[in-house]
């Protein structure tokens, strides 16, 4: 068998030319015959019992060619790209020049490969310092959520509706639709703009016509921009009664004895979240800067594969909500082609980032030690309730972790060597 590898006139594309001995092809044909003999009817023989030469005489030897090619070639192709260090990123385009019993199998396979990355400046890039400090408003906001969570609902009878009240209403729409004893929080903005504002000032058992205009961008085109009147009757007014913010509150809702200790804990928590946000945004800014300094001709197959992964991710997330991709696309009035086109720019950025970071890891010889990999495996085992030995046997997982860890090291390297001002 011979294999010749050469670049094509297209960037990031190679052609592998194969010639496989006739003996190997014929031997593979025999294997295919043994697997498929049960499907052939030949006069004078029970079904599946006709000799190979009789099947060939009845149907022609070419009946076995396609299956023989699929039987023989995949393993040979995989071995060839490994032996010749061809980093394929697309399925091969096969062109068969000769395929016939008793003759050498001759074909070519054209495949896209990982592009060469000529790194631009990645050491000493300039970045703006990103930091988010915790304000008193942030702490008060979080305390407000805790108050809301620990509030109690009380009935109000001696005054009209005020903002933030919870009302219980009947309403009848202009088109005949209606609801009874519907709870509506004033200020929640769950109804058409202007509806909730007109509830303010109503008293218990009062009836009122509420006039509104549907938004121009309303989801129902029949109603968009149109005026409408709702007949409303108010039955109840309720409000949330918030607990006092004091030491007793802190004791009730946390492990702390004083409100000051609770505030300090909230500040630490928010600051940790802010630091993580700042770290992520700094890293994203660093990656973007390095990518802008690097020109890469990315093979179309890599972008297509990334888009496909993004589509599959959308399908998975939709399935958790009980939706199919078809249902979702119908809801947003788009086609899958529209979605793929919208994902293209993001896919290009994602692929380029990976290629650049991989190139930096190689240039700086950023490797992972066995101890580091073992530690990451141990961490995963603890997080997912698995046995370390089980995960260590998973070579695919180990390879994924190793590449991911190299990427993290490359990002860390860029940031640590950046000029942050």
LOZALUM-844530 format. One record per residue (C-alpha): residue number from 0; y, z, x. Coordinates in Angstrom, 3 decimals. Layout:
% LOZALUM-844530
<NUM, <Y, Z, X>>
...
This chain:
% LOZALUM-844530
<0, <0.000, 0.000, 0.000>>
<1, <3.517, -0.764, 1.222>>
<2, <6.882, 0.556, 0.086>>
<3, <10.240, -0.819, 1.167>>
<4, <13.471, 1.037, 0.389>>
<5, <16.860, -0.657, 0.524>>
<6, <20.333, -0.152, -0.915>>
<7, <21.482, -2.523, -3.620>>
<8, <24.959, -3.995, -3.849>>
<9, <25.787, -1.245, -6.358>>
<10, <27.048, 2.106, -5.079>>
<11, <24.579, 5.020, -5.228>>
<12, <21.649, 2.766, -6.106>>
<13, <18.476, 1.915, -4.170>>
<14, <15.618, -0.479, -4.730>>
<15, <12.046, 0.430, -3.902>>
<16, <9.711, -2.557, -3.471>>
<17, <6.003, -1.745, -3.964>>
<18, <2.843, -3.677, -3.166>>
<19, <-0.372, -1.933, -4.186>>
<20, <-3.792, -3.205, -3.157>>
<21, <-5.838, -5.082, -5.751>>
<22, <-8.702, -2.627, -5.275>>
<23, <-6.530, 0.287, -6.427>>
<24, <-5.280, -1.663, -9.413>>
<25, <-8.800, -2.696, -10.442>>
<26, <-10.063, 0.866, -10.024>>
<27, <-7.279, 2.124, -12.275>>
<28, <-8.210, -0.552, -14.832>>
<29, <-11.746, 0.843, -14.963>>
<30, <-10.374, 4.324, -15.644>>
<31, <-8.240, 2.931, -18.462>>
<32, <-11.259, 1.107, -19.905>>
<33, <-13.309, 4.328, -19.937>>
<34, <-10.473, 6.139, -21.760>>
<35, <-9.908, 3.409, -24.356>>
<36, <-13.351, 1.833, -24.851>>
<37, <-13.904, 3.736, -28.116>>
<38, <-11.100, 1.751, -29.765>>
<39, <-12.570, -1.735, -29.210>>
<40, <-14.793, -3.680, -31.625>>
<41, <-16.879, -6.393, -29.976>>
<42, <-19.471, -8.359, -31.990>>
<43, <-23.034, -7.412, -31.016>>
<44, <-22.069, -3.968, -29.756>>
<45, <-21.509, -0.638, -31.423>>
<46, <-17.841, 0.378, -31.504>>
<47, <-16.849, 1.734, -28.109>>
<48, <-20.083, 0.621, -26.385>>
<49, <-19.134, -2.872, -25.238>>
<50, <-19.080, -3.374, -21.422>>
<51, <-15.683, -3.848, -19.799>>
<52, <-16.275, -7.549, -19.064>>
<53, <-17.127, -8.198, -22.728>>
<54, <-13.945, -6.445, -23.874>>
<55, <-11.964, -8.574, -21.412>>
<56, <-13.666, -11.718, -22.694>>
<57, <-12.899, -10.773, -26.294>>
<58, <-9.301, -9.577, -25.844>>
<59, <-8.263, -10.829, -22.411>>
<60, <-7.969, -8.714, -19.254>>
<61, <-4.245, -8.234, -19.890>>
<62, <-5.153, -5.852, -22.715>>
<63, <-5.508, -3.184, -20.006>>
<64, <-2.505, -4.065, -17.815>>
<65, <0.235, -1.910, -19.341>>
<66, <-1.947, 1.195, -19.541>>
<67, <-3.203, 0.549, -16.004>>
<68, <0.355, 0.376, -14.705>>
<69, <1.154, 3.690, -16.421>>
<70, <-2.049, 5.208, -15.071>>
<71, <-1.460, 4.138, -11.488>>
<72, <2.253, 3.965, -10.782>>
<73, <3.911, 7.318, -11.705>>
<74, <2.121, 9.295, -8.992>>
<75, <2.678, 6.550, -6.410>>
<76, <6.365, 6.329, -7.362>>
<77, <6.854, 10.128, -7.109>>
<78, <5.177, 10.214, -3.689>>
<79, <7.309, 7.291, -2.488>>
<80, <10.663, 8.833, -3.393>>
<81, <9.635, 12.138, -1.780>>
<82, <8.384, 10.452, 1.390>>
<83, <11.569, 8.398, 1.689>>
<84, <13.947, 11.238, 0.734>>
<85, <15.271, 9.329, -2.258>>
<86, <17.172, 11.827, -4.464>>
<87, <16.786, 9.987, -7.760>>
<88, <19.022, 10.961, -10.681>>
<89, <17.939, 8.293, -13.177>>
<90, <14.788, 6.820, -14.593>>
<91, <13.662, 3.780, -12.567>>
<92, <14.304, 0.264, -13.828>>
<93, <10.977, -1.464, -13.273>>
<94, <10.613, -5.179, -12.586>>
<95, <7.019, -6.397, -12.268>>
<96, <6.557, -9.521, -10.136>>
<97, <2.760, -9.611, -10.154>>
<98, <0.214, -7.734, -12.214>>
<99, <-3.218, -9.296, -12.549>>
<100, <-6.814, -8.218, -12.082>>
<101, <-8.063, -8.995, -8.595>>
<102, <-4.546, -9.304, -7.148>>
<103, <-2.110, -6.920, -5.510>>
<104, <0.292, -5.206, -7.900>>
<105, <3.841, -6.101, -6.870>>
<106, <6.917, -4.567, -8.507>>
<107, <10.342, -3.093, -7.777>>
<108, <12.001, 0.073, -9.024>>
<109, <15.795, 0.379, -8.996>>
<110, <17.093, 3.915, -9.299>>
<111, <20.439, 5.718, -9.073>>
<112, <20.673, 8.427, -6.427>>
<113, <22.825, 11.462, -5.695>>
<114, <26.121, 10.212, -4.264>>
<115, <27.489, 10.958, -0.833>>
<116, <30.163, 13.646, -1.025>>
<117, <32.957, 13.334, 1.529>>
<118, <34.585, 16.707, 1.261>>
<119, <38.354, 16.996, 1.313>>
<120, <40.181, 20.211, 2.133>>
<121, <38.319, 23.257, 0.897>>
<122, <39.364, 25.907, 3.433>>
<123, <42.833, 27.372, 3.125>>
<124, <43.664, 25.906, -0.269>>
<125, <46.655, 27.507, -1.956>>
<126, <46.088, 29.463, -5.162>>
<127, <48.398, 31.453, -7.380>>
<128, <47.447, 35.095, -7.715>>
<129, <46.053, 35.838, -11.156>>
<130, <46.049, 39.376, -12.479>>
<131, <46.206, 41.019, -15.885>>
<132, <47.433, 44.591, -16.153>>
<133, <46.744, 46.893, -19.076>>
<134, <49.804, 47.644, -21.205>>
<135, <50.397, 50.566, -23.559>>
<136, <50.264, 48.008, -26.397>>
<137, <46.741, 47.010, -25.329>>
<138, <45.581, 50.627, -25.542>>
<139, <47.316, 51.175, -28.884>>
<140, <45.749, 47.996, -30.212>>
<141, <42.270, 49.211, -29.284>>
<142, <42.948, 52.628, -30.793>>
<143, <44.089, 50.850, -33.955>>
<144, <40.709, 49.096, -34.169>>
<145, <38.983, 52.448, -33.793>>
<146, <41.161, 53.893, -36.553>>
<147, <40.329, 50.945, -38.826>>
<148, <36.626, 51.394, -38.128>>
<149, <36.824, 55.095, -39.026>>
<150, <39.182, 54.725, -41.976>>
<151, <38.354, 55.590, -45.576>>
<152, <39.265, 53.674, -48.712>>
<153, <41.334, 55.523, -51.337>>
<154, <42.493, 54.371, -54.777>>
<155, <46.229, 53.967, -55.470>>
<156, <47.546, 54.304, -59.028>>
<157, <51.213, 55.302, -58.773>>
<158, <52.805, 52.241, -57.192>>
<159, <52.695, 48.433, -57.077>>
<160, <50.819, 46.369, -54.487>>
<161, <52.076, 46.544, -50.895>>
<162, <51.144, 44.576, -47.775>>
<163, <47.711, 45.529, -46.347>>
<164, <46.518, 46.890, -49.709>>
<165, <43.072, 45.922, -50.953>>
<166, <43.351, 44.523, -54.459>>
<167, <40.676, 43.898, -57.086>>
<168, <41.650, 40.886, -59.189>>
<169, <40.417, 38.360, -61.729>>
<170, <41.715, 34.849, -61.208>>
<171, <41.283, 31.585, -63.007>>
<172, <42.012, 28.333, -61.231>>
<173, <43.657, 25.263, -62.765>>
<174, <40.389, 23.339, -62.517>>
<175, <38.439, 25.904, -64.565>>
<176, <36.976, 27.825, -61.654>>
<177, <37.285, 31.596, -61.878>>
<178, <36.259, 34.882, -60.331>>
<179, <36.116, 38.436, -61.624>>
<180, <36.634, 41.726, -59.781>>
<181, <37.316, 39.870, -56.545>>
<182, <38.444, 42.022, -53.593>>
<183, <41.393, 40.593, -51.691>>
<184, <43.135, 42.275, -48.769>>
<185, <46.821, 41.406, -48.770>>
<186, <47.705, 39.863, -45.427>>
<187, <44.192, 38.729, -44.605>>
<188, <45.267, 35.102, -45.154>>
<189, <41.940, 34.257, -46.751>>
<190, <43.566, 32.513, -49.717>>
<191, <45.886, 29.517, -49.941>>
<192, <49.236, 30.188, -48.208>>
<193, <51.633, 31.927, -50.594>>
<194, <48.932, 33.336, -52.901>>
<195, <48.683, 36.795, -51.355>>
<196, <52.463, 37.164, -51.022>>
<197, <52.837, 36.764, -54.791>>
<198, <50.354, 39.584, -55.460>>
<199, <52.747, 42.009, -53.733>>
<200, <54.699, 43.970, -56.366>>
<201, <52.104, 43.610, -59.131>>
<202, <50.984, 46.739, -60.986>>
<203, <47.560, 47.692, -62.330>>
<204, <46.522, 45.619, -65.383>>
<205, <49.474, 43.273, -64.901>>
<206, <48.852, 39.558, -65.421>>
<207, <50.722, 36.843, -63.580>>
<208, <50.752, 33.077, -62.962>>
<209, <50.751, 32.361, -59.257>>
<210, <52.031, 28.973, -58.137>>
<211, <50.898, 27.577, -54.801>>
<212, <50.716, 24.318, -52.910>>
<213, <47.544, 23.311, -51.076>>
<214, <48.088, 22.529, -47.355>>
<215, <48.369, 18.874, -46.371>>
<216, <45.360, 19.381, -44.067>>
<217, <43.207, 21.076, -46.734>>
<218, <39.502, 20.287, -46.353>>
<219, <39.318, 18.807, -49.874>>
<220, <41.267, 15.553, -49.848>>
<221, <41.536, 15.682, -53.659>>
<222, <43.559, 18.906, -53.447>>
<223, <45.447, 18.408, -50.167>>
<224, <49.210, 18.690, -50.671>>
<225, <48.956, 19.291, -54.436>>
<226, <50.581, 22.047, -56.527>>
<227, <48.359, 24.452, -58.446>>
<228, <48.657, 27.487, -60.722>>
<229, <46.273, 30.463, -60.782>>
<230, <46.191, 33.001, -63.615>>
<231, <45.726, 36.425, -62.024>>
<232, <45.058, 39.895, -63.441>>
<233, <45.212, 42.982, -61.216>>
<234, <42.625, 45.697, -61.882>>
<235, <42.757, 48.035, -58.880>>
<236, <44.830, 48.857, -55.839>>
<237, <43.141, 50.463, -52.850>>
<238, <44.284, 51.198, -49.334>>
<239, <42.779, 52.217, -46.042>>
<240, <43.614, 55.761, -45.036>>
<241, <43.592, 55.970, -41.243>>
<242, <42.667, 59.155, -39.356>>
<243, <45.328, 60.846, -37.223>>
<244, <45.320, 59.960, -33.524>>
<245, <44.738, 63.378, -31.975>>
<246, <42.175, 65.300, -29.950>>
<247, <39.982, 65.790, -33.013>>
<248, <39.884, 62.021, -33.501>>
<249, <38.816, 61.571, -29.857>>
<250, <36.008, 64.115, -30.329>>
<251, <34.810, 62.379, -33.511>>
<252, <34.678, 58.842, -32.133>>
<253, <33.762, 59.352, -28.470>>
<254, <32.267, 61.675, -25.888>>
<255, <35.754, 62.827, -24.812>>
<256, <37.474, 66.084, -25.768>>
<257, <41.057, 64.872, -25.712>>
<258, <42.987, 61.809, -26.852>>
<259, <44.362, 61.386, -23.325>>
<260, <40.834, 61.138, -21.897>>
<261, <39.947, 58.566, -24.547>>
<262, <43.049, 56.528, -23.698>>
<263, <42.152, 56.600, -19.991>>
<264, <38.641, 55.406, -20.803>>
<265, <40.018, 52.572, -22.932>>
<266, <42.384, 51.594, -20.114>>
<267, <39.512, 51.476, -17.591>>
<268, <37.407, 49.360, -19.924>>
<269, <40.205, 46.870, -20.621>>
<270, <41.117, 46.706, -16.925>>
<271, <37.499, 45.890, -16.037>>
<272, <37.543, 43.080, -18.596>>
<273, <40.916, 41.875, -17.278>>
<274, <39.641, 41.883, -13.696>>
<275, <36.621, 39.808, -14.722>>
<276, <38.913, 37.359, -16.527>>
<277, <41.197, 37.093, -13.495>>
<278, <38.214, 36.564, -11.183>>
<279, <36.816, 33.806, -13.413>>
<280, <40.180, 32.042, -13.725>>
<281, <40.772, 32.280, -9.960>>
<282, <37.365, 30.745, -9.296>>
<283, <37.986, 27.974, -11.833>>
<284, <41.351, 27.265, -10.213>>
<285, <39.718, 27.144, -6.764>>
<286, <36.984, 24.773, -7.894>>
<287, <39.531, 22.514, -9.573>>
<288, <41.684, 22.378, -6.433>>
<289, <38.745, 21.514, -4.182>>
<290, <37.483, 18.860, -6.598>>
<291, <40.936, 17.257, -6.701>>
<292, <40.746, 16.969, -2.900>>
<293, <37.359, 15.228, -3.061>>
<294, <36.651, 11.685, -4.237>>
<295, <33.117, 10.985, -5.492>>
<296, <31.672, 7.927, -7.154>>
<297, <29.426, 9.703, -9.670>>
<298, <26.381, 7.736, -10.930>>
<299, <26.502, 7.069, -14.668>>
<300, <23.024, 8.590, -15.097>>
<301, <24.246, 12.000, -13.918>>
<302, <27.055, 11.972, -16.474>>
<303, <24.712, 10.764, -19.229>>
<304, <22.221, 13.516, -18.384>>
<305, <24.975, 16.151, -18.485>>
<306, <26.188, 14.889, -21.864>>
<307, <22.619, 15.027, -23.158>>
<308, <22.329, 18.644, -22.003>>
<309, <25.590, 19.460, -23.802>>
<310, <24.330, 17.808, -27.001>>
<311, <21.085, 19.773, -26.794>>
<312, <23.080, 22.986, -26.335>>
<313, <25.075, 22.200, -29.485>>
<314, <21.836, 21.542, -31.396>>
<315, <20.392, 24.861, -30.255>>
<316, <23.498, 26.837, -31.272>>
<317, <23.622, 25.068, -34.639>>
<318, <19.964, 25.876, -35.269>>
<319, <20.819, 29.593, -35.040>>
<320, <23.172, 29.005, -37.968>>
<321, <20.565, 27.063, -39.942>>
<322, <22.324, 23.738, -39.413>>
<323, <21.115, 20.415, -38.018>>
<324, <23.275, 18.195, -35.831>>
<325, <23.334, 15.637, -38.643>>
<326, <24.694, 18.196, -41.121>>
<327, <27.318, 19.387, -38.658>>
<328, <28.515, 15.871, -37.832>>
<329, <28.819, 15.115, -41.542>>
<330, <30.928, 18.256, -42.020>>
<331, <33.377, 17.258, -39.260>>
<332, <33.260, 13.578, -40.227>>
<333, <32.112, 12.344, -36.816>>
<334, <29.166, 10.451, -35.345>>
<335, <26.995, 11.513, -32.424>>
<336, <28.610, 8.667, -30.459>>
<337, <32.018, 10.279, -31.123>>
<338, <30.714, 13.616, -29.858>>
<339, <29.222, 12.057, -26.730>>
<340, <32.490, 10.292, -25.993>>
<341, <34.430, 13.552, -26.406>>
<342, <32.033, 15.315, -24.020>>
<343, <32.345, 12.645, -21.307>>
<344, <35.381, 14.045, -19.477>>
<345, <33.969, 17.572, -19.484>>
<346, <30.602, 16.251, -18.266>>
<347, <32.284, 14.405, -15.374>>
<348, <34.108, 17.580, -14.308>>
<349, <30.936, 19.626, -14.510>>
<350, <28.861, 17.172, -12.453>>
<351, <31.609, 16.755, -9.848>>
<352, <31.961, 20.528, -9.499>>
<353, <28.235, 20.930, -8.861>>
<354, <28.171, 18.126, -6.289>>
<355, <31.196, 19.503, -4.438>>
<356, <29.913, 23.083, -4.385>>
<357, <26.497, 21.899, -3.220>>
<358, <28.147, 19.938, -0.406>>
<359, <30.167, 23.005, 0.650>>
<360, <27.019, 25.158, 0.650>>
<361, <25.342, 22.634, 2.957>>
<362, <28.388, 22.220, 5.196>>
<363, <28.734, 25.991, 5.638>>
<364, <24.963, 26.577, 5.781>>
<365, <25.110, 29.062, 2.902>>
<366, <21.467, 30.030, 2.490>>
<367, <19.682, 32.720, 0.489>>
<368, <17.397, 35.223, 2.135>>
<369, <14.019, 36.110, 0.648>>
<370, <15.407, 39.605, 0.059>>
<371, <18.328, 38.241, -1.978>>
<372, <16.044, 36.112, -4.124>>
<373, <13.660, 39.030, -4.630>>
<374, <16.575, 41.255, -5.658>>
<375, <17.768, 38.664, -8.195>>
<376, <14.223, 38.357, -9.573>>
<377, <14.035, 42.144, -9.877>>
<378, <17.354, 42.174, -11.751>>
<379, <16.123, 39.483, -14.152>>
<380, <12.845, 41.296, -14.730>>
<381, <14.712, 44.475, -15.671>>
<382, <17.146, 42.625, -17.956>>
<383, <14.470, 40.692, -19.839>>
<384, <11.630, 43.187, -19.773>>
<385, <9.382, 40.989, -17.607>>
<386, <7.139, 41.769, -14.651>>
<387, <8.512, 40.812, -11.237>>
<388, <5.153, 39.343, -10.207>>
<389, <5.202, 37.050, -13.221>>
<390, <8.672, 35.709, -12.402>>
<391, <7.887, 35.316, -8.698>>
<392, <5.065, 32.913, -9.588>>
<393, <7.495, 30.670, -11.468>>
<394, <8.565, 28.180, -8.780>>
<395, <10.893, 26.355, -11.157>>
<396, <12.735, 29.598, -11.915>>
<397, <12.926, 30.484, -8.223>>
<398, <14.389, 27.062, -7.381>>
<399, <16.935, 27.409, -10.192>>
<400, <17.961, 30.874, -9.013>>
<401, <18.231, 29.731, -5.414>>
<402, <20.528, 26.819, -6.310>>
<403, <22.598, 29.045, -8.598>>
<404, <22.992, 31.671, -5.878>>
<405, <24.093, 29.016, -3.376>>
<406, <26.689, 27.810, -5.866>>
<407, <27.992, 31.362, -6.296>>
<408, <28.229, 31.727, -2.516>>
<409, <30.129, 28.446, -2.223>>
<410, <32.650, 29.583, -4.870>>
<411, <33.042, 32.935, -3.111>>
<412, <33.555, 31.138, 0.208>>
<413, <36.349, 28.954, -1.218>>
<414, <38.178, 31.907, -2.769>>
<415, <37.831, 34.162, 0.297>>
<416, <39.223, 31.391, 2.511>>
<417, <42.052, 30.465, 0.145>>
<418, <45.722, 31.324, 0.584>>
<419, <46.555, 33.349, -2.505>>
<420, <50.265, 33.715, -3.117>>
